[in-house]
Amino acid sequence: MKIALLGTRGIPANYGGFETFAEELSTRLVERGHQVSVYCRTNNVETRDESYRRVQLVHLPTAAHKYLDTLAHTALSTLHLLFRRADVALYCNGANAVFTLAPRLTGIPVALNVDGLERNRKKWNALARAWYLVSERLSTWFPNAVVTDARVIEQYYREHYDFQSRMIAYGADLGRVETRESLDRLELEPGGYFLYVSRMEPENNALLTVQAFERSNSTKKLVMVGDAPYAADYISKVRATQDPRILFPGAIYGQGYRELQSHCAAYIHATEVGGTHPALIEAMGRGAVTLYLETPENEEVAGRCGLGFTKDPDVLAERINEVSAAAPEHLEAWSAEAASEAAERYDWERIVDQYEDLFRSICR
């Protein structure tokens, strides 16, 4: 099939979960013989190469604005798609629901991955939240199929809109990597640090994580990986800590990211909005002990193999102390359970199988 992927910032991934998803899905589909194009924002990608790992790249401009970036680029990408054509198109981000109607009316089958309930993110103003709410309804009308990546989100659409989406989870690479170059660069020892990975925005609770670690008595370090283009004030609060145990290396991708996940004492997942979060299941796939904020979505992913905590910093501090004091055999048991859960539910090849089946079904 000739497949187009729209609505992300583009690949190679250098921002967030949708970009990692786009890279993993597109490259694996190409390996299976499909022709895949990914639309990229010129203000995000670092190169203007025409292809990446045999995936065709379409670079188009956008409006570099918090509220217009996604919509402006997806609108232009949709116009380009209408002339370029494809056998099937996959849109990412529920906010783009309005753009899925045009390709469908011109004979291009369309699937929309809505992610989670984005209107609950604190970074959005009232107008943006209203757009996401309207987009939820449009997503049940305009595309041929809607993809949700968590049972909780699937249930939400069924209960609120009497609409049945297609639940396809996010995928994860499995197994630890042995290299340690990123650890050496940051002067870290294997098992000597806790890892947090996310865009540093309020609903991802980076500040909560820092406050909890400050209250812990752990002798390990905390590595806060991530950044955000429109959250300077919040990030300044997070980075204001005077605790020498806490490191802020910024955003890290690729092999360095995989190394940090593979060798951490535990992964702290504090995100409260969204569906299946990529960093959480990726950490599980590496066999990391997982500490997760207790939300329905996070419980669905890690509830059977992780340790939950609330938004009380003292509770997370207790979990950090618990892991720091745990015997090696207990840590190994937690690690093995996390890796087993990820292998059973989030293997990338199984996820790509499901997307292939989806594309074929809406093409028919």
N, C-alpha and C positions, 0 to 999 in steps of 0.2 A: 504493500500500500504506500501511497504518497501521503505523508502525515505532516501537519503543521501544528506547532505548539506556540501559543500566544499567551500574553498576560504576565510573564515573568520579566525580570531584569535582563535575563540572558545567561549564556554560558560562555566560558567556564564559570562555574559558580564562585561568586565572591561576595555574597550578601546574606542570604537566608535560606529557609527551608524550601521554598518554591524553586529557587535557583538550583539547589542540590537535586531536587526532584526532577527538574527539567534535564539536568545533565545525565543523571542515572538512567532515566527512562529513555531519552533520545538515543544515547550511545548504545544501550542494550537493544533497542529496536533496530538500529542500523546493523548491529551484529547479526540480527535475525533476517536480514535481507530487505528491510523496508527503507524507503527514502524519506528522511526526516529533515524538516526545516524548523529552526528555533528563531523566533524574533527577539532581537536584542536592543536594549536602549543604549544609545551612543554615549550617554553621560554615566554609564555604569561599567561597561566592559572596557578592558584595557587595550584590546587590539581590534583591528578591523579585518582580521583574517576572514576569508570566505567560508572556511570550514573549520571544524574542531572535531577530531576523532571521527571523521567522515560524516559528521552532522553538518548540514548546510546552515550557515548563519546569515540572517537578514538584519542588517543594522539600520535602524531608523531613529530619527531624533524624537525628543519628547520635551515636555515642559518640566523643568527641574524645580518642582514645587510640591510640597508635602501633600496637598490635596488634589493636584492635577497630574502628577507624574504617571501613575498607572493608567488613568482614563485617557489621557492624551495619546500615550504611546499605543494603547490597545486600539483606539479609534483609527490611528494611522495604519497600524498593522492589519486591521480588518479590511481597510480600503485596499491595501496591497494584496491581501489574500484573495479578494474578489476578482482581481485581474490575473493573479498567478495561478490560482486554483489548487485544489488538493482533493484527495479522496475522502479525507476526514480531518477535522480540526479539533484540537483539545485546547480549551481556554482554562487558565488558572485564575483564581480569585473571584469570589462571588460578586464583587463590585463590577465586574465586566459582563454581567448577565445581559445587559441591554445590547451589547455588541454581537451576541450570538444569533440574533434573529436574521440579520442580513445574509450571512453565509448560508444559513439554513434555507432561506427563501430562494437563494440562487442555486440550490442543489448540492451544497456541501454539508454533509452530516456533521453535527457539532455535539461535543461533550463538554461539560463545564465542571471543573473541580472547585467546589465552593470553599474548601478549607473549613475553618470553624466559624463561630459567631463573631465576626470581626467588629460588629458595631459595639461590642462590649469593651473594646480597647479604650483606655483612658486618653490616648493621644488624639482621638478624633473629636471634633466639635459637633454641635447638634446637627448641622447640615450634613456632615459626613455620616453620622450615625443614621440619619434619616435615609440617605442614599443606600446604605447597606440594608436597611430594613425593606425598602422598596425592591432592592435587587434580590432579596430572598424570594419574594413573590414572583418576580420576573423569571427567576431561574427555574421555577416550576412550569413556566409557559413556553419560553423561547428555545432553549436547546433541545436536542433530541434525547439527551440523557444527562443526569446530574450525578456526579461522583462525590460521596462523602467519605472521609478517611477514618471515621470512628463510629462505633455503634451509637454513641450518645448523640452525635450530630444526625445520623440517619433517623434515630427515633424522634428528634426534634422536628425534622421536616415531615415526618409521618403524623405527628400529633398536632402540629400547628397548621399544616397546609394539606393534610390528607394526601401526601405525595410520597411515593416510594422512590428513593434514590438508589443508586448502586454503590454499595459499600466496598471500597477497595482501600486497604490500609497503605500507609507509607512503607517503604522498604528500608532495609538496613544491610550494610556489609557485615559479614560475620567473621569472627576471629581476631585475635590481637595481632598487631604488627610488632616486629622485634626491634626496629630501628629506634634510636633515641636522640636524634639530632636536635629536635626542638627542646627536649629536656636539658640537654647540655647547654644550649643557648640561654635557657632561662635559669640555669644552675639548680635543676630539680633532680631528685632521686626517685626511682621507681617506687611507688607506694608511699611517697613522702608528701603528697599534696592532694587536696580536694579540688575538683574541677567544676566550674560553672561555665556554661556556654549558652549565650542567647543575645539577641539585640537588647541593649540596656535601655528598656522602656519601662514605665511604671508597672504595667500588668505582668512583667516578667520578674519582678521582685528582686532585682539586683541589690537594691538597698537593704532589703530584708536579709538577704544572704550575707552581706557584709556585716550588718549589725549582729546577726547570730554568731558569726565566726569571731567577732570581737569579744563576745561573751563566753566563748568556749575556752577550754583549757588545753586544747590540742597543741601539740608541738609541731604538727605538720603545717604546710602552707596552704593557702587558698589561691587558685589561679582563676581570675575572672576574665574569660575570653569573650569578646564581643564589642560592638560599637553600635551607633545609630545615627543616621544623618540629621534627624530633626529633634533630638532630645538632649541638647547641650546642657541645659540647666539641670536636668535630672542626673546626667552623667557626672557633672561636677560635684553633686552631692554624694554620689556613690564613691567617687575617687578621693573625697575629702578625708577618708580614714587615715589615721596615723599609725595603724597596726602594721608593723614591719613584716608580718607573716603573709600579707595580702598583696598579690601581684596583679598588674593590669597590662598584659601584653598587647591589647587591642584585638582586632579580628584575625583569626588564623584559619587557613583553609588547607585542603590537600593533605599531604603526608604529615605535616606538622600537627594538624588537627587530629588525625588518626593516632598519632603517637601519644598525644596527651590523653586521649580517651583510653588507650590501651594500658597505660601504666599508672593511672591515678588510683589513690586509695579508695575514692568513691566519687560518684558524679552527683551533683546537686541540681535538681530540676525544680525551679520555683515558678514556672509559668502558669498562669491561671486562666488564660483565654486561648481558644483555638481547639482544633481537633487533635489528631495524633501528631505529636511534636517530633520532628526528625532527630534532634540531638538526643532525646531521651532513648529512643529505640536504637540509635546508633551506639550510644554508650552501652546499652544492654548487649548489643551484638558483639561488642569488644570484651564482654565479661566484666564490666565495671559494676561494683556495688552501687545501687541506686537509692538516693534519697529523693522523694518526690512530694510536692505540695498536693494535699488531698483535695482534688477536684474530681468530678465524675470521669472526665477524659483521661486524666493521669492515672486514676484508679484502674480504668479499663486496660491501660497499657502495662503498668508496673505493679498493680495491686497484688499479684500473686508471687512477686519475687523481690519487691523493694521494701523500703522502710518509709512510711508516710510521716508528714509533719504538717502543722497548721501555720497560719500567718503570724503566730506568736514567736518572736525571735528566740525566746527561751526554749521553746519546744525544739526548734531546729538546732539550737546549741546543744541540747541534750543528745540529739541524734548524732551530731558531729563527735561529741565526747564518746558516745557508744561505739562508733566505728573506730575511733582512734585507740580505744582500749581493748578492742575485740581481739581474740586469739586468732592466729593465722589460719587455723583450720575453719573457723567460723566465717572468716572473710572469703576463703576459697569456696565454701558451700554457697554463700550468697552469690558469688561470682558465677559459679557453675549454673545456678538456677536462672540467673538473668540471661546468660548466653543461651541456655536451652529454650527459654521462653521466646527469645528473639528468633531463633532458628525455626521454631515451630510456626510462628505467626507472621514474621516480617522479612522473610527471605526475598531479595529483590527479584530473583528469577520467577518466583510464584506471582509476585505483584505484576511483572511485565506480562505474564501469561494472562492475567485477568484483564489488563488493558487491551491486549490483542483481541481477546474475546469480545470486549465491549465495542471496539472499533468495528470489528466484523459484523456484529449484530446491528449497529446503527447504520452501517453501509447497506446492509440488506434491506 
